[in-house]
Amino acid sequence: MQFFETSRQIQAACREVRREGRTLGFVPTMGALHEGHLSLVRIARSQCDTVAVSIFVNPLQFGPAEDFSRYPRTFDEDCRKLVAEGVELLFAPGTEEMYPTGACTTVYVEGLSEKLDGKSRPGHFRGVSTVVAKLFEIVHPDRAFFGQKDAAQVAVLRKMVSDLNMDVEIVVCPIVREADGLAMSSRNRYLSPEERRHALVLYRTLSCVRDLVSRGERDASKVIATAAEVIANEPGVRLDYFAIVNPDTLDPVSDVSQAALVAVAAWVGNTRLIDNLLLPANS
Ligand code: PAF
């Protein structure tokens, strides 16, 4: 695996990949890699000739009271995992490389950036779209791979790519779960064993929603009320949002006969976790 710290270096390596006529898949990450990330790498590997990964804990997407400084950084372990997956190119820039002193240009997807996680985390999606736009500009991948777990991020980035005519295909990959249903997340490592047990309420609630809908419930407000009650009964868990929305616009839907994203965010102790379920039309 070739490792690059500067955009100039990786830009040259990616240019060479394209010159050789090879397709380039790209998996942007913030490191602390788990099976969810590795599944993105494997899907990228199956669809592209060369795979590039970035590791950058992006300060711009963290609010002042959020976990930027304590976000897990496990670089050596991450490298070992990426080597084992046969990743060819790794870009791990420092903050000054990505945001040189004086940099003042950001990318902002108006409207979508204020919904779901964007509402609870002001400025978060400006940080995400800015860093991903910069990474796309540096790597110029044919395809970029993101997890469905970050459903609102996916909606924001798809809109960015479409609005800015970016020549990259966004590939969205299924949520990877632990055996008991907990969605994999780098933040799961913050959880105490007890909190981890409480965190299972997210998956339990989504499973309950899937059952309700498969038994014929179509009224989103009734589904939301049931889900909110399940979460309210779980000790140590504070609901941030539970929403049923259009997966592209993130606007609420009232009837789940149409394709819908059921999204939840909750605080388990001091850790904010998210999860979701995609309901196909007429499910
Ligand atoms: O999903 C993430 O890990 C991050 O938001 C991303 C896309 C790597 C941007 O920093």
Residues whose N, C-alpha, C, O or C-beta is under 5 A from the ligand:
A	BS01	PAF	P28 T29 M30 F56 N58 V128 V131
